[in-house]
């Protein structure tokens, strides 16, 4: 398994999360669904790369990837990854200028872990 720096983890996560739309979100659990174009992009990733990236983010307790539904369910600790941060991440495709702020927040979380 390849080792990633915190910056590589965050950058890869943000590069791919923009292809997902939030379908359901309550504190501690979020379900996102990939667009068809997103699914094509994700299909080019090495097998297991997305799972390794998700598992490397502090505060993510559990995740399930459903390739047939093009969705991911993430259960997270809201004390580590705040609800508001997930909401910001969910708007990244519409507001790409927010990437730097989101990146800074995620790197701060990773540095504290």
SEKOLGU-43365 format. One line per 3 residues: number of its first residue (from 1); for each residue z, x, y of N, C-alpha, C. Coordinates in steps of 0.2 Angstrom, whole numbers, plus 5000, padded with zeros to 4 digits. Layout:
BEGIN
NUM = Z/X/Y/Z/X/Y/Z/X/Y  ...
This chain:
BEGIN
1 = 5000/5004/4994/5000/5000/5000/5000/5004/5006  4996/5003/5011/4995/5007/5017/5001/5006/5021  5003/5011/5025/5009/5010/5029/5006/5009/5036
4 = 5008/5005/5040/5006/5003/5047/5012/5005/5052  5010/5007/5058/5014/5008/5063/5016/5001/5066  5021/5000/5070/5023/4994/5073/5017/4991/5077
7 = 5014/4995/5081/5008/4993/5085/5002/4991/5081  5001/4995/5076/4995/4992/5071/4997/4986/5068  5003/4984/5066/5005/4978/5063/5004/4972/5068
10 = 5007/4973/5074/5006/4968/5080/4999/4967/5082  4995/4973/5083/4988/4972/5084/4984/4968/5079  4985/4970/5073/4981/4967/5067/4983/4959/5067
13 = 4990/4958/5068/4992/4951/5067/4989/4947/5073  4989/4950/5079/4986/4946/5085/4979/4946/5084  4975/4951/5081/4968/4950/5080/4966/4944/5076
16 = 4970/4943/5071/4969/4938/5066/4972/4931/5068  4977/4931/5071/4981/4925/5073/4977/4920/5077  4972/4923/5081/4968/4920/5086/4963/4915/5083
19 = 4962/4916/5076/4958/4912/5072/4961/4906/5069  4968/4905/5071/4972/4900/5068/4974/4895/5073  4974/4889/5072/4977/4883/5076/4983/4881/5073
22 = 4988/4880/5077/4994/4877/5075/4993/4869/5073  4995/4868/5067/4994/4861/5065/5001/4857/5065  5006/4861/5064/5013/4858/5063/5018/4863/5065
25 = 5023/4862/5069/5028/4867/5071/5035/4864/5072  5039/4865/5069/5046/4864/5070/5050/4870/5070  5056/4870/5073/5060/4876/5074/5061/4879/5066
28 = 5059/4885/5065/5060/4888/5059/5054/4888/5054  5049/4884/5056/5043/4883/5051/5037/4881/5055  5031/4885/5054/5025/4883/5057/5019/4883/5052
31 = 5015/4879/5053/5009/4878/5048/5003/4879/5053  4999/4884/5051/4993/4885/5055/4987/4885/5050  4981/4883/5053/4975/4882/5049/4969/4886/5053
34 = 4965/4890/5048/4960/4894/5051/4954/4890/5052  4950/4892/5057/4943/4889/5058/4939/4891/5053  4933/4888/5052/4928/4891/5048/4926/4898/5049
37 = 4925/4899/5056/4923/4906/5058/4929/4911/5056  4935/4909/5057/4941/4913/5056/4941/4914/5049  4940/4909/5044/4940/4910/5037/4935/4916/5035
40 = 4929/4916/5038/4924/4921/5037/4927/4928/5039  4930/4928/5045/4933/4935/5047/4938/4937/5043  4943/4932/5041/4948/4934/5036/4946/4936/5029
43 = 4940/4934/5027/4937/4936/5021/4935/4943/5021  4934/4946/5026/4932/4953/5027/4938/4958/5026  4944/4955/5026/4950/4959/5026/4951/4962/5019
46 = 4954/4968/5018/4956/4970/5011/4960/4965/5008  4960/4965/5002/4964/4960/4998/4972/4962/4999  4976/4957/5001/4983/4958/5002/4984/4961/5009
49 = 4979/4963/5013/4981/4966/5020/4985/4960/5024  4982/4954/5024/4985/4949/5029/4993/4948/5026  4994/4948/5020/5000/4947/5017/5005/4953/5019
52 = 5002/4959/5019/5006/4965/5021/5008/4964/5028  5004/4962/5032/5005/4962/5039/5010/4956/5041  5009/4951/5038/5014/4945/5039/5021/4947/5036
55 = 5021/4950/5031/5028/4952/5028/5031/4958/5032  5027/4961/5036/5030/4967/5040/5033/4965/5046  5033/4958/5048/5035/4956/5054/5043/4954/5053
58 = 5047/4957/5057/5054/4954/5056/5055/4947/5058  5059/4944/5054/5061/4937/5056/5057/4932/5052  5051/4934/5048/5048/4930/5044/5051/4930/5037
61 = 5054/4924/5035/5058/4924/5029/5053/4922/5023  5048/4918/5024/5044/4916/5018/5037/4914/5021  5032/4915/5017/5025/4913/5019/5021/4911/5013
64 = 5017/4906/5014/5013/4904/5009/5006/4903/5012  5001/4907/5008/4994/4906/5011/4990/4902/5006  4987/4897/5008/4983/4892/5004/4976/4893/5006
67 = 4972/4898/5002/4965/4899/5004/4961/4893/5004  4962/4888/4999/4958/4882/4999/4958/4878/5005  4964/4877/5008/4965/4873/5014/4964/4877/5020
70 = 4963/4884/5019/4963/4889/5025/4969/4888/5029  4975/4888/5026/4981/4887/5030/4986/4892/5028  4991/4893/5032/4997/4898/5031/5003/4894/5034
73 = 5008/4894/5029/5014/4891/5031/5019/4897/5032  5022/4897/5038/5027/4903/5039/5034/4900/5040  5039/4902/5036/5046/4900/5038/5049/4906/5041
76 = 5052/4905/5047/5055/4911/5051/5062/4909/5053  5065/4915/5055/5072/4915/5058/5071/4914/5066  5072/4908/5069/5071/4907/5076/5076/4911/5080
79 = 5081/4914/5078/5085/4919/5081/5082/4926/5082  5077/4927/5078/5073/4934/5078/5066/4932/5082  5063/4927/5079/5056/4925/5082/5057/4918/5085
82 = 5058/4918/5092/5059/4912/5095/5053/4907/5094  5055/4900/5094/5051/4895/5094/5045/4896/5100  5048/4897/5106/5043/4898/5112/5038/4904/5111
85 = 5040/4909/5107/5035/4914/5106/5030/4912/5101  5031/4908/5096/5026/4905/5092/5022/4901/5095  5025/4897/5100/5020/4892/5104/5015/4896/5108
88 = 5018/4902/5111/5013/4906/5115/5008/4909/5110  5010/4912/5104/5005/4914/5100/5000/4909/5098  5002/4903/5097/4997/4897/5096/4992/4896/5101
91 = 4993/4898/5107/4988/4897/5112/4984/4903/5114  4985/4908/5110/4981/4914/5111/4973/4913/5111  4971/4909/5107/4963/4908/5107/4961/4905/5113
94 = 4965/4901/5116/4963/4898/5123/4965/4902/5129  4970/4906/5128/4972/4910/5133/4973/4918/5131  4967/4921/5130/4968/4928/5128/4971/4933/5132
97 = 4972/4931/5139/4975/4935/5144/4983/4936/5142  4985/4931/5138/4992/4931/5136/4994/4936/5131  4989/4939/5128/4990/4944/5122/4994/4950/5124
100 = 4994/4953/5130/4998/4959/5132/5005/4957/5132  5007/4951/5135/5014/4948/5135/5016/4947/5128  5012/4944/5124/5014/4942/5117/5015/4949/5113
103 = 5011/4953/5114/5011/4960/5111/5018/4964/5112  5020/4964/5119/5026/4967/5121/5032/4963/5118  5032/4957/5117/5038/4953/5114/5038/4955/5107
106 = 5033/4955/5103/5033/4957/5096/5035/4964/5095  5032/4968/5099/5034/4975/5098/5042/4976/5100  5044/4973/5105/5052/4973/5106/5056/4971/5100
109 = 5053/4965/5097/5057/4963/5091/5057/4968/5085  5051/4971/5084/5050/4976/5079/5054/4982/5080  5055/4984/5086/5059/4990/5088/5066/4989/5087
112 = 5068/4983/5088/5075/4981/5087/5077/4980/5079  5072/4979/5075/5074/4978/5068/5075/4984/5064
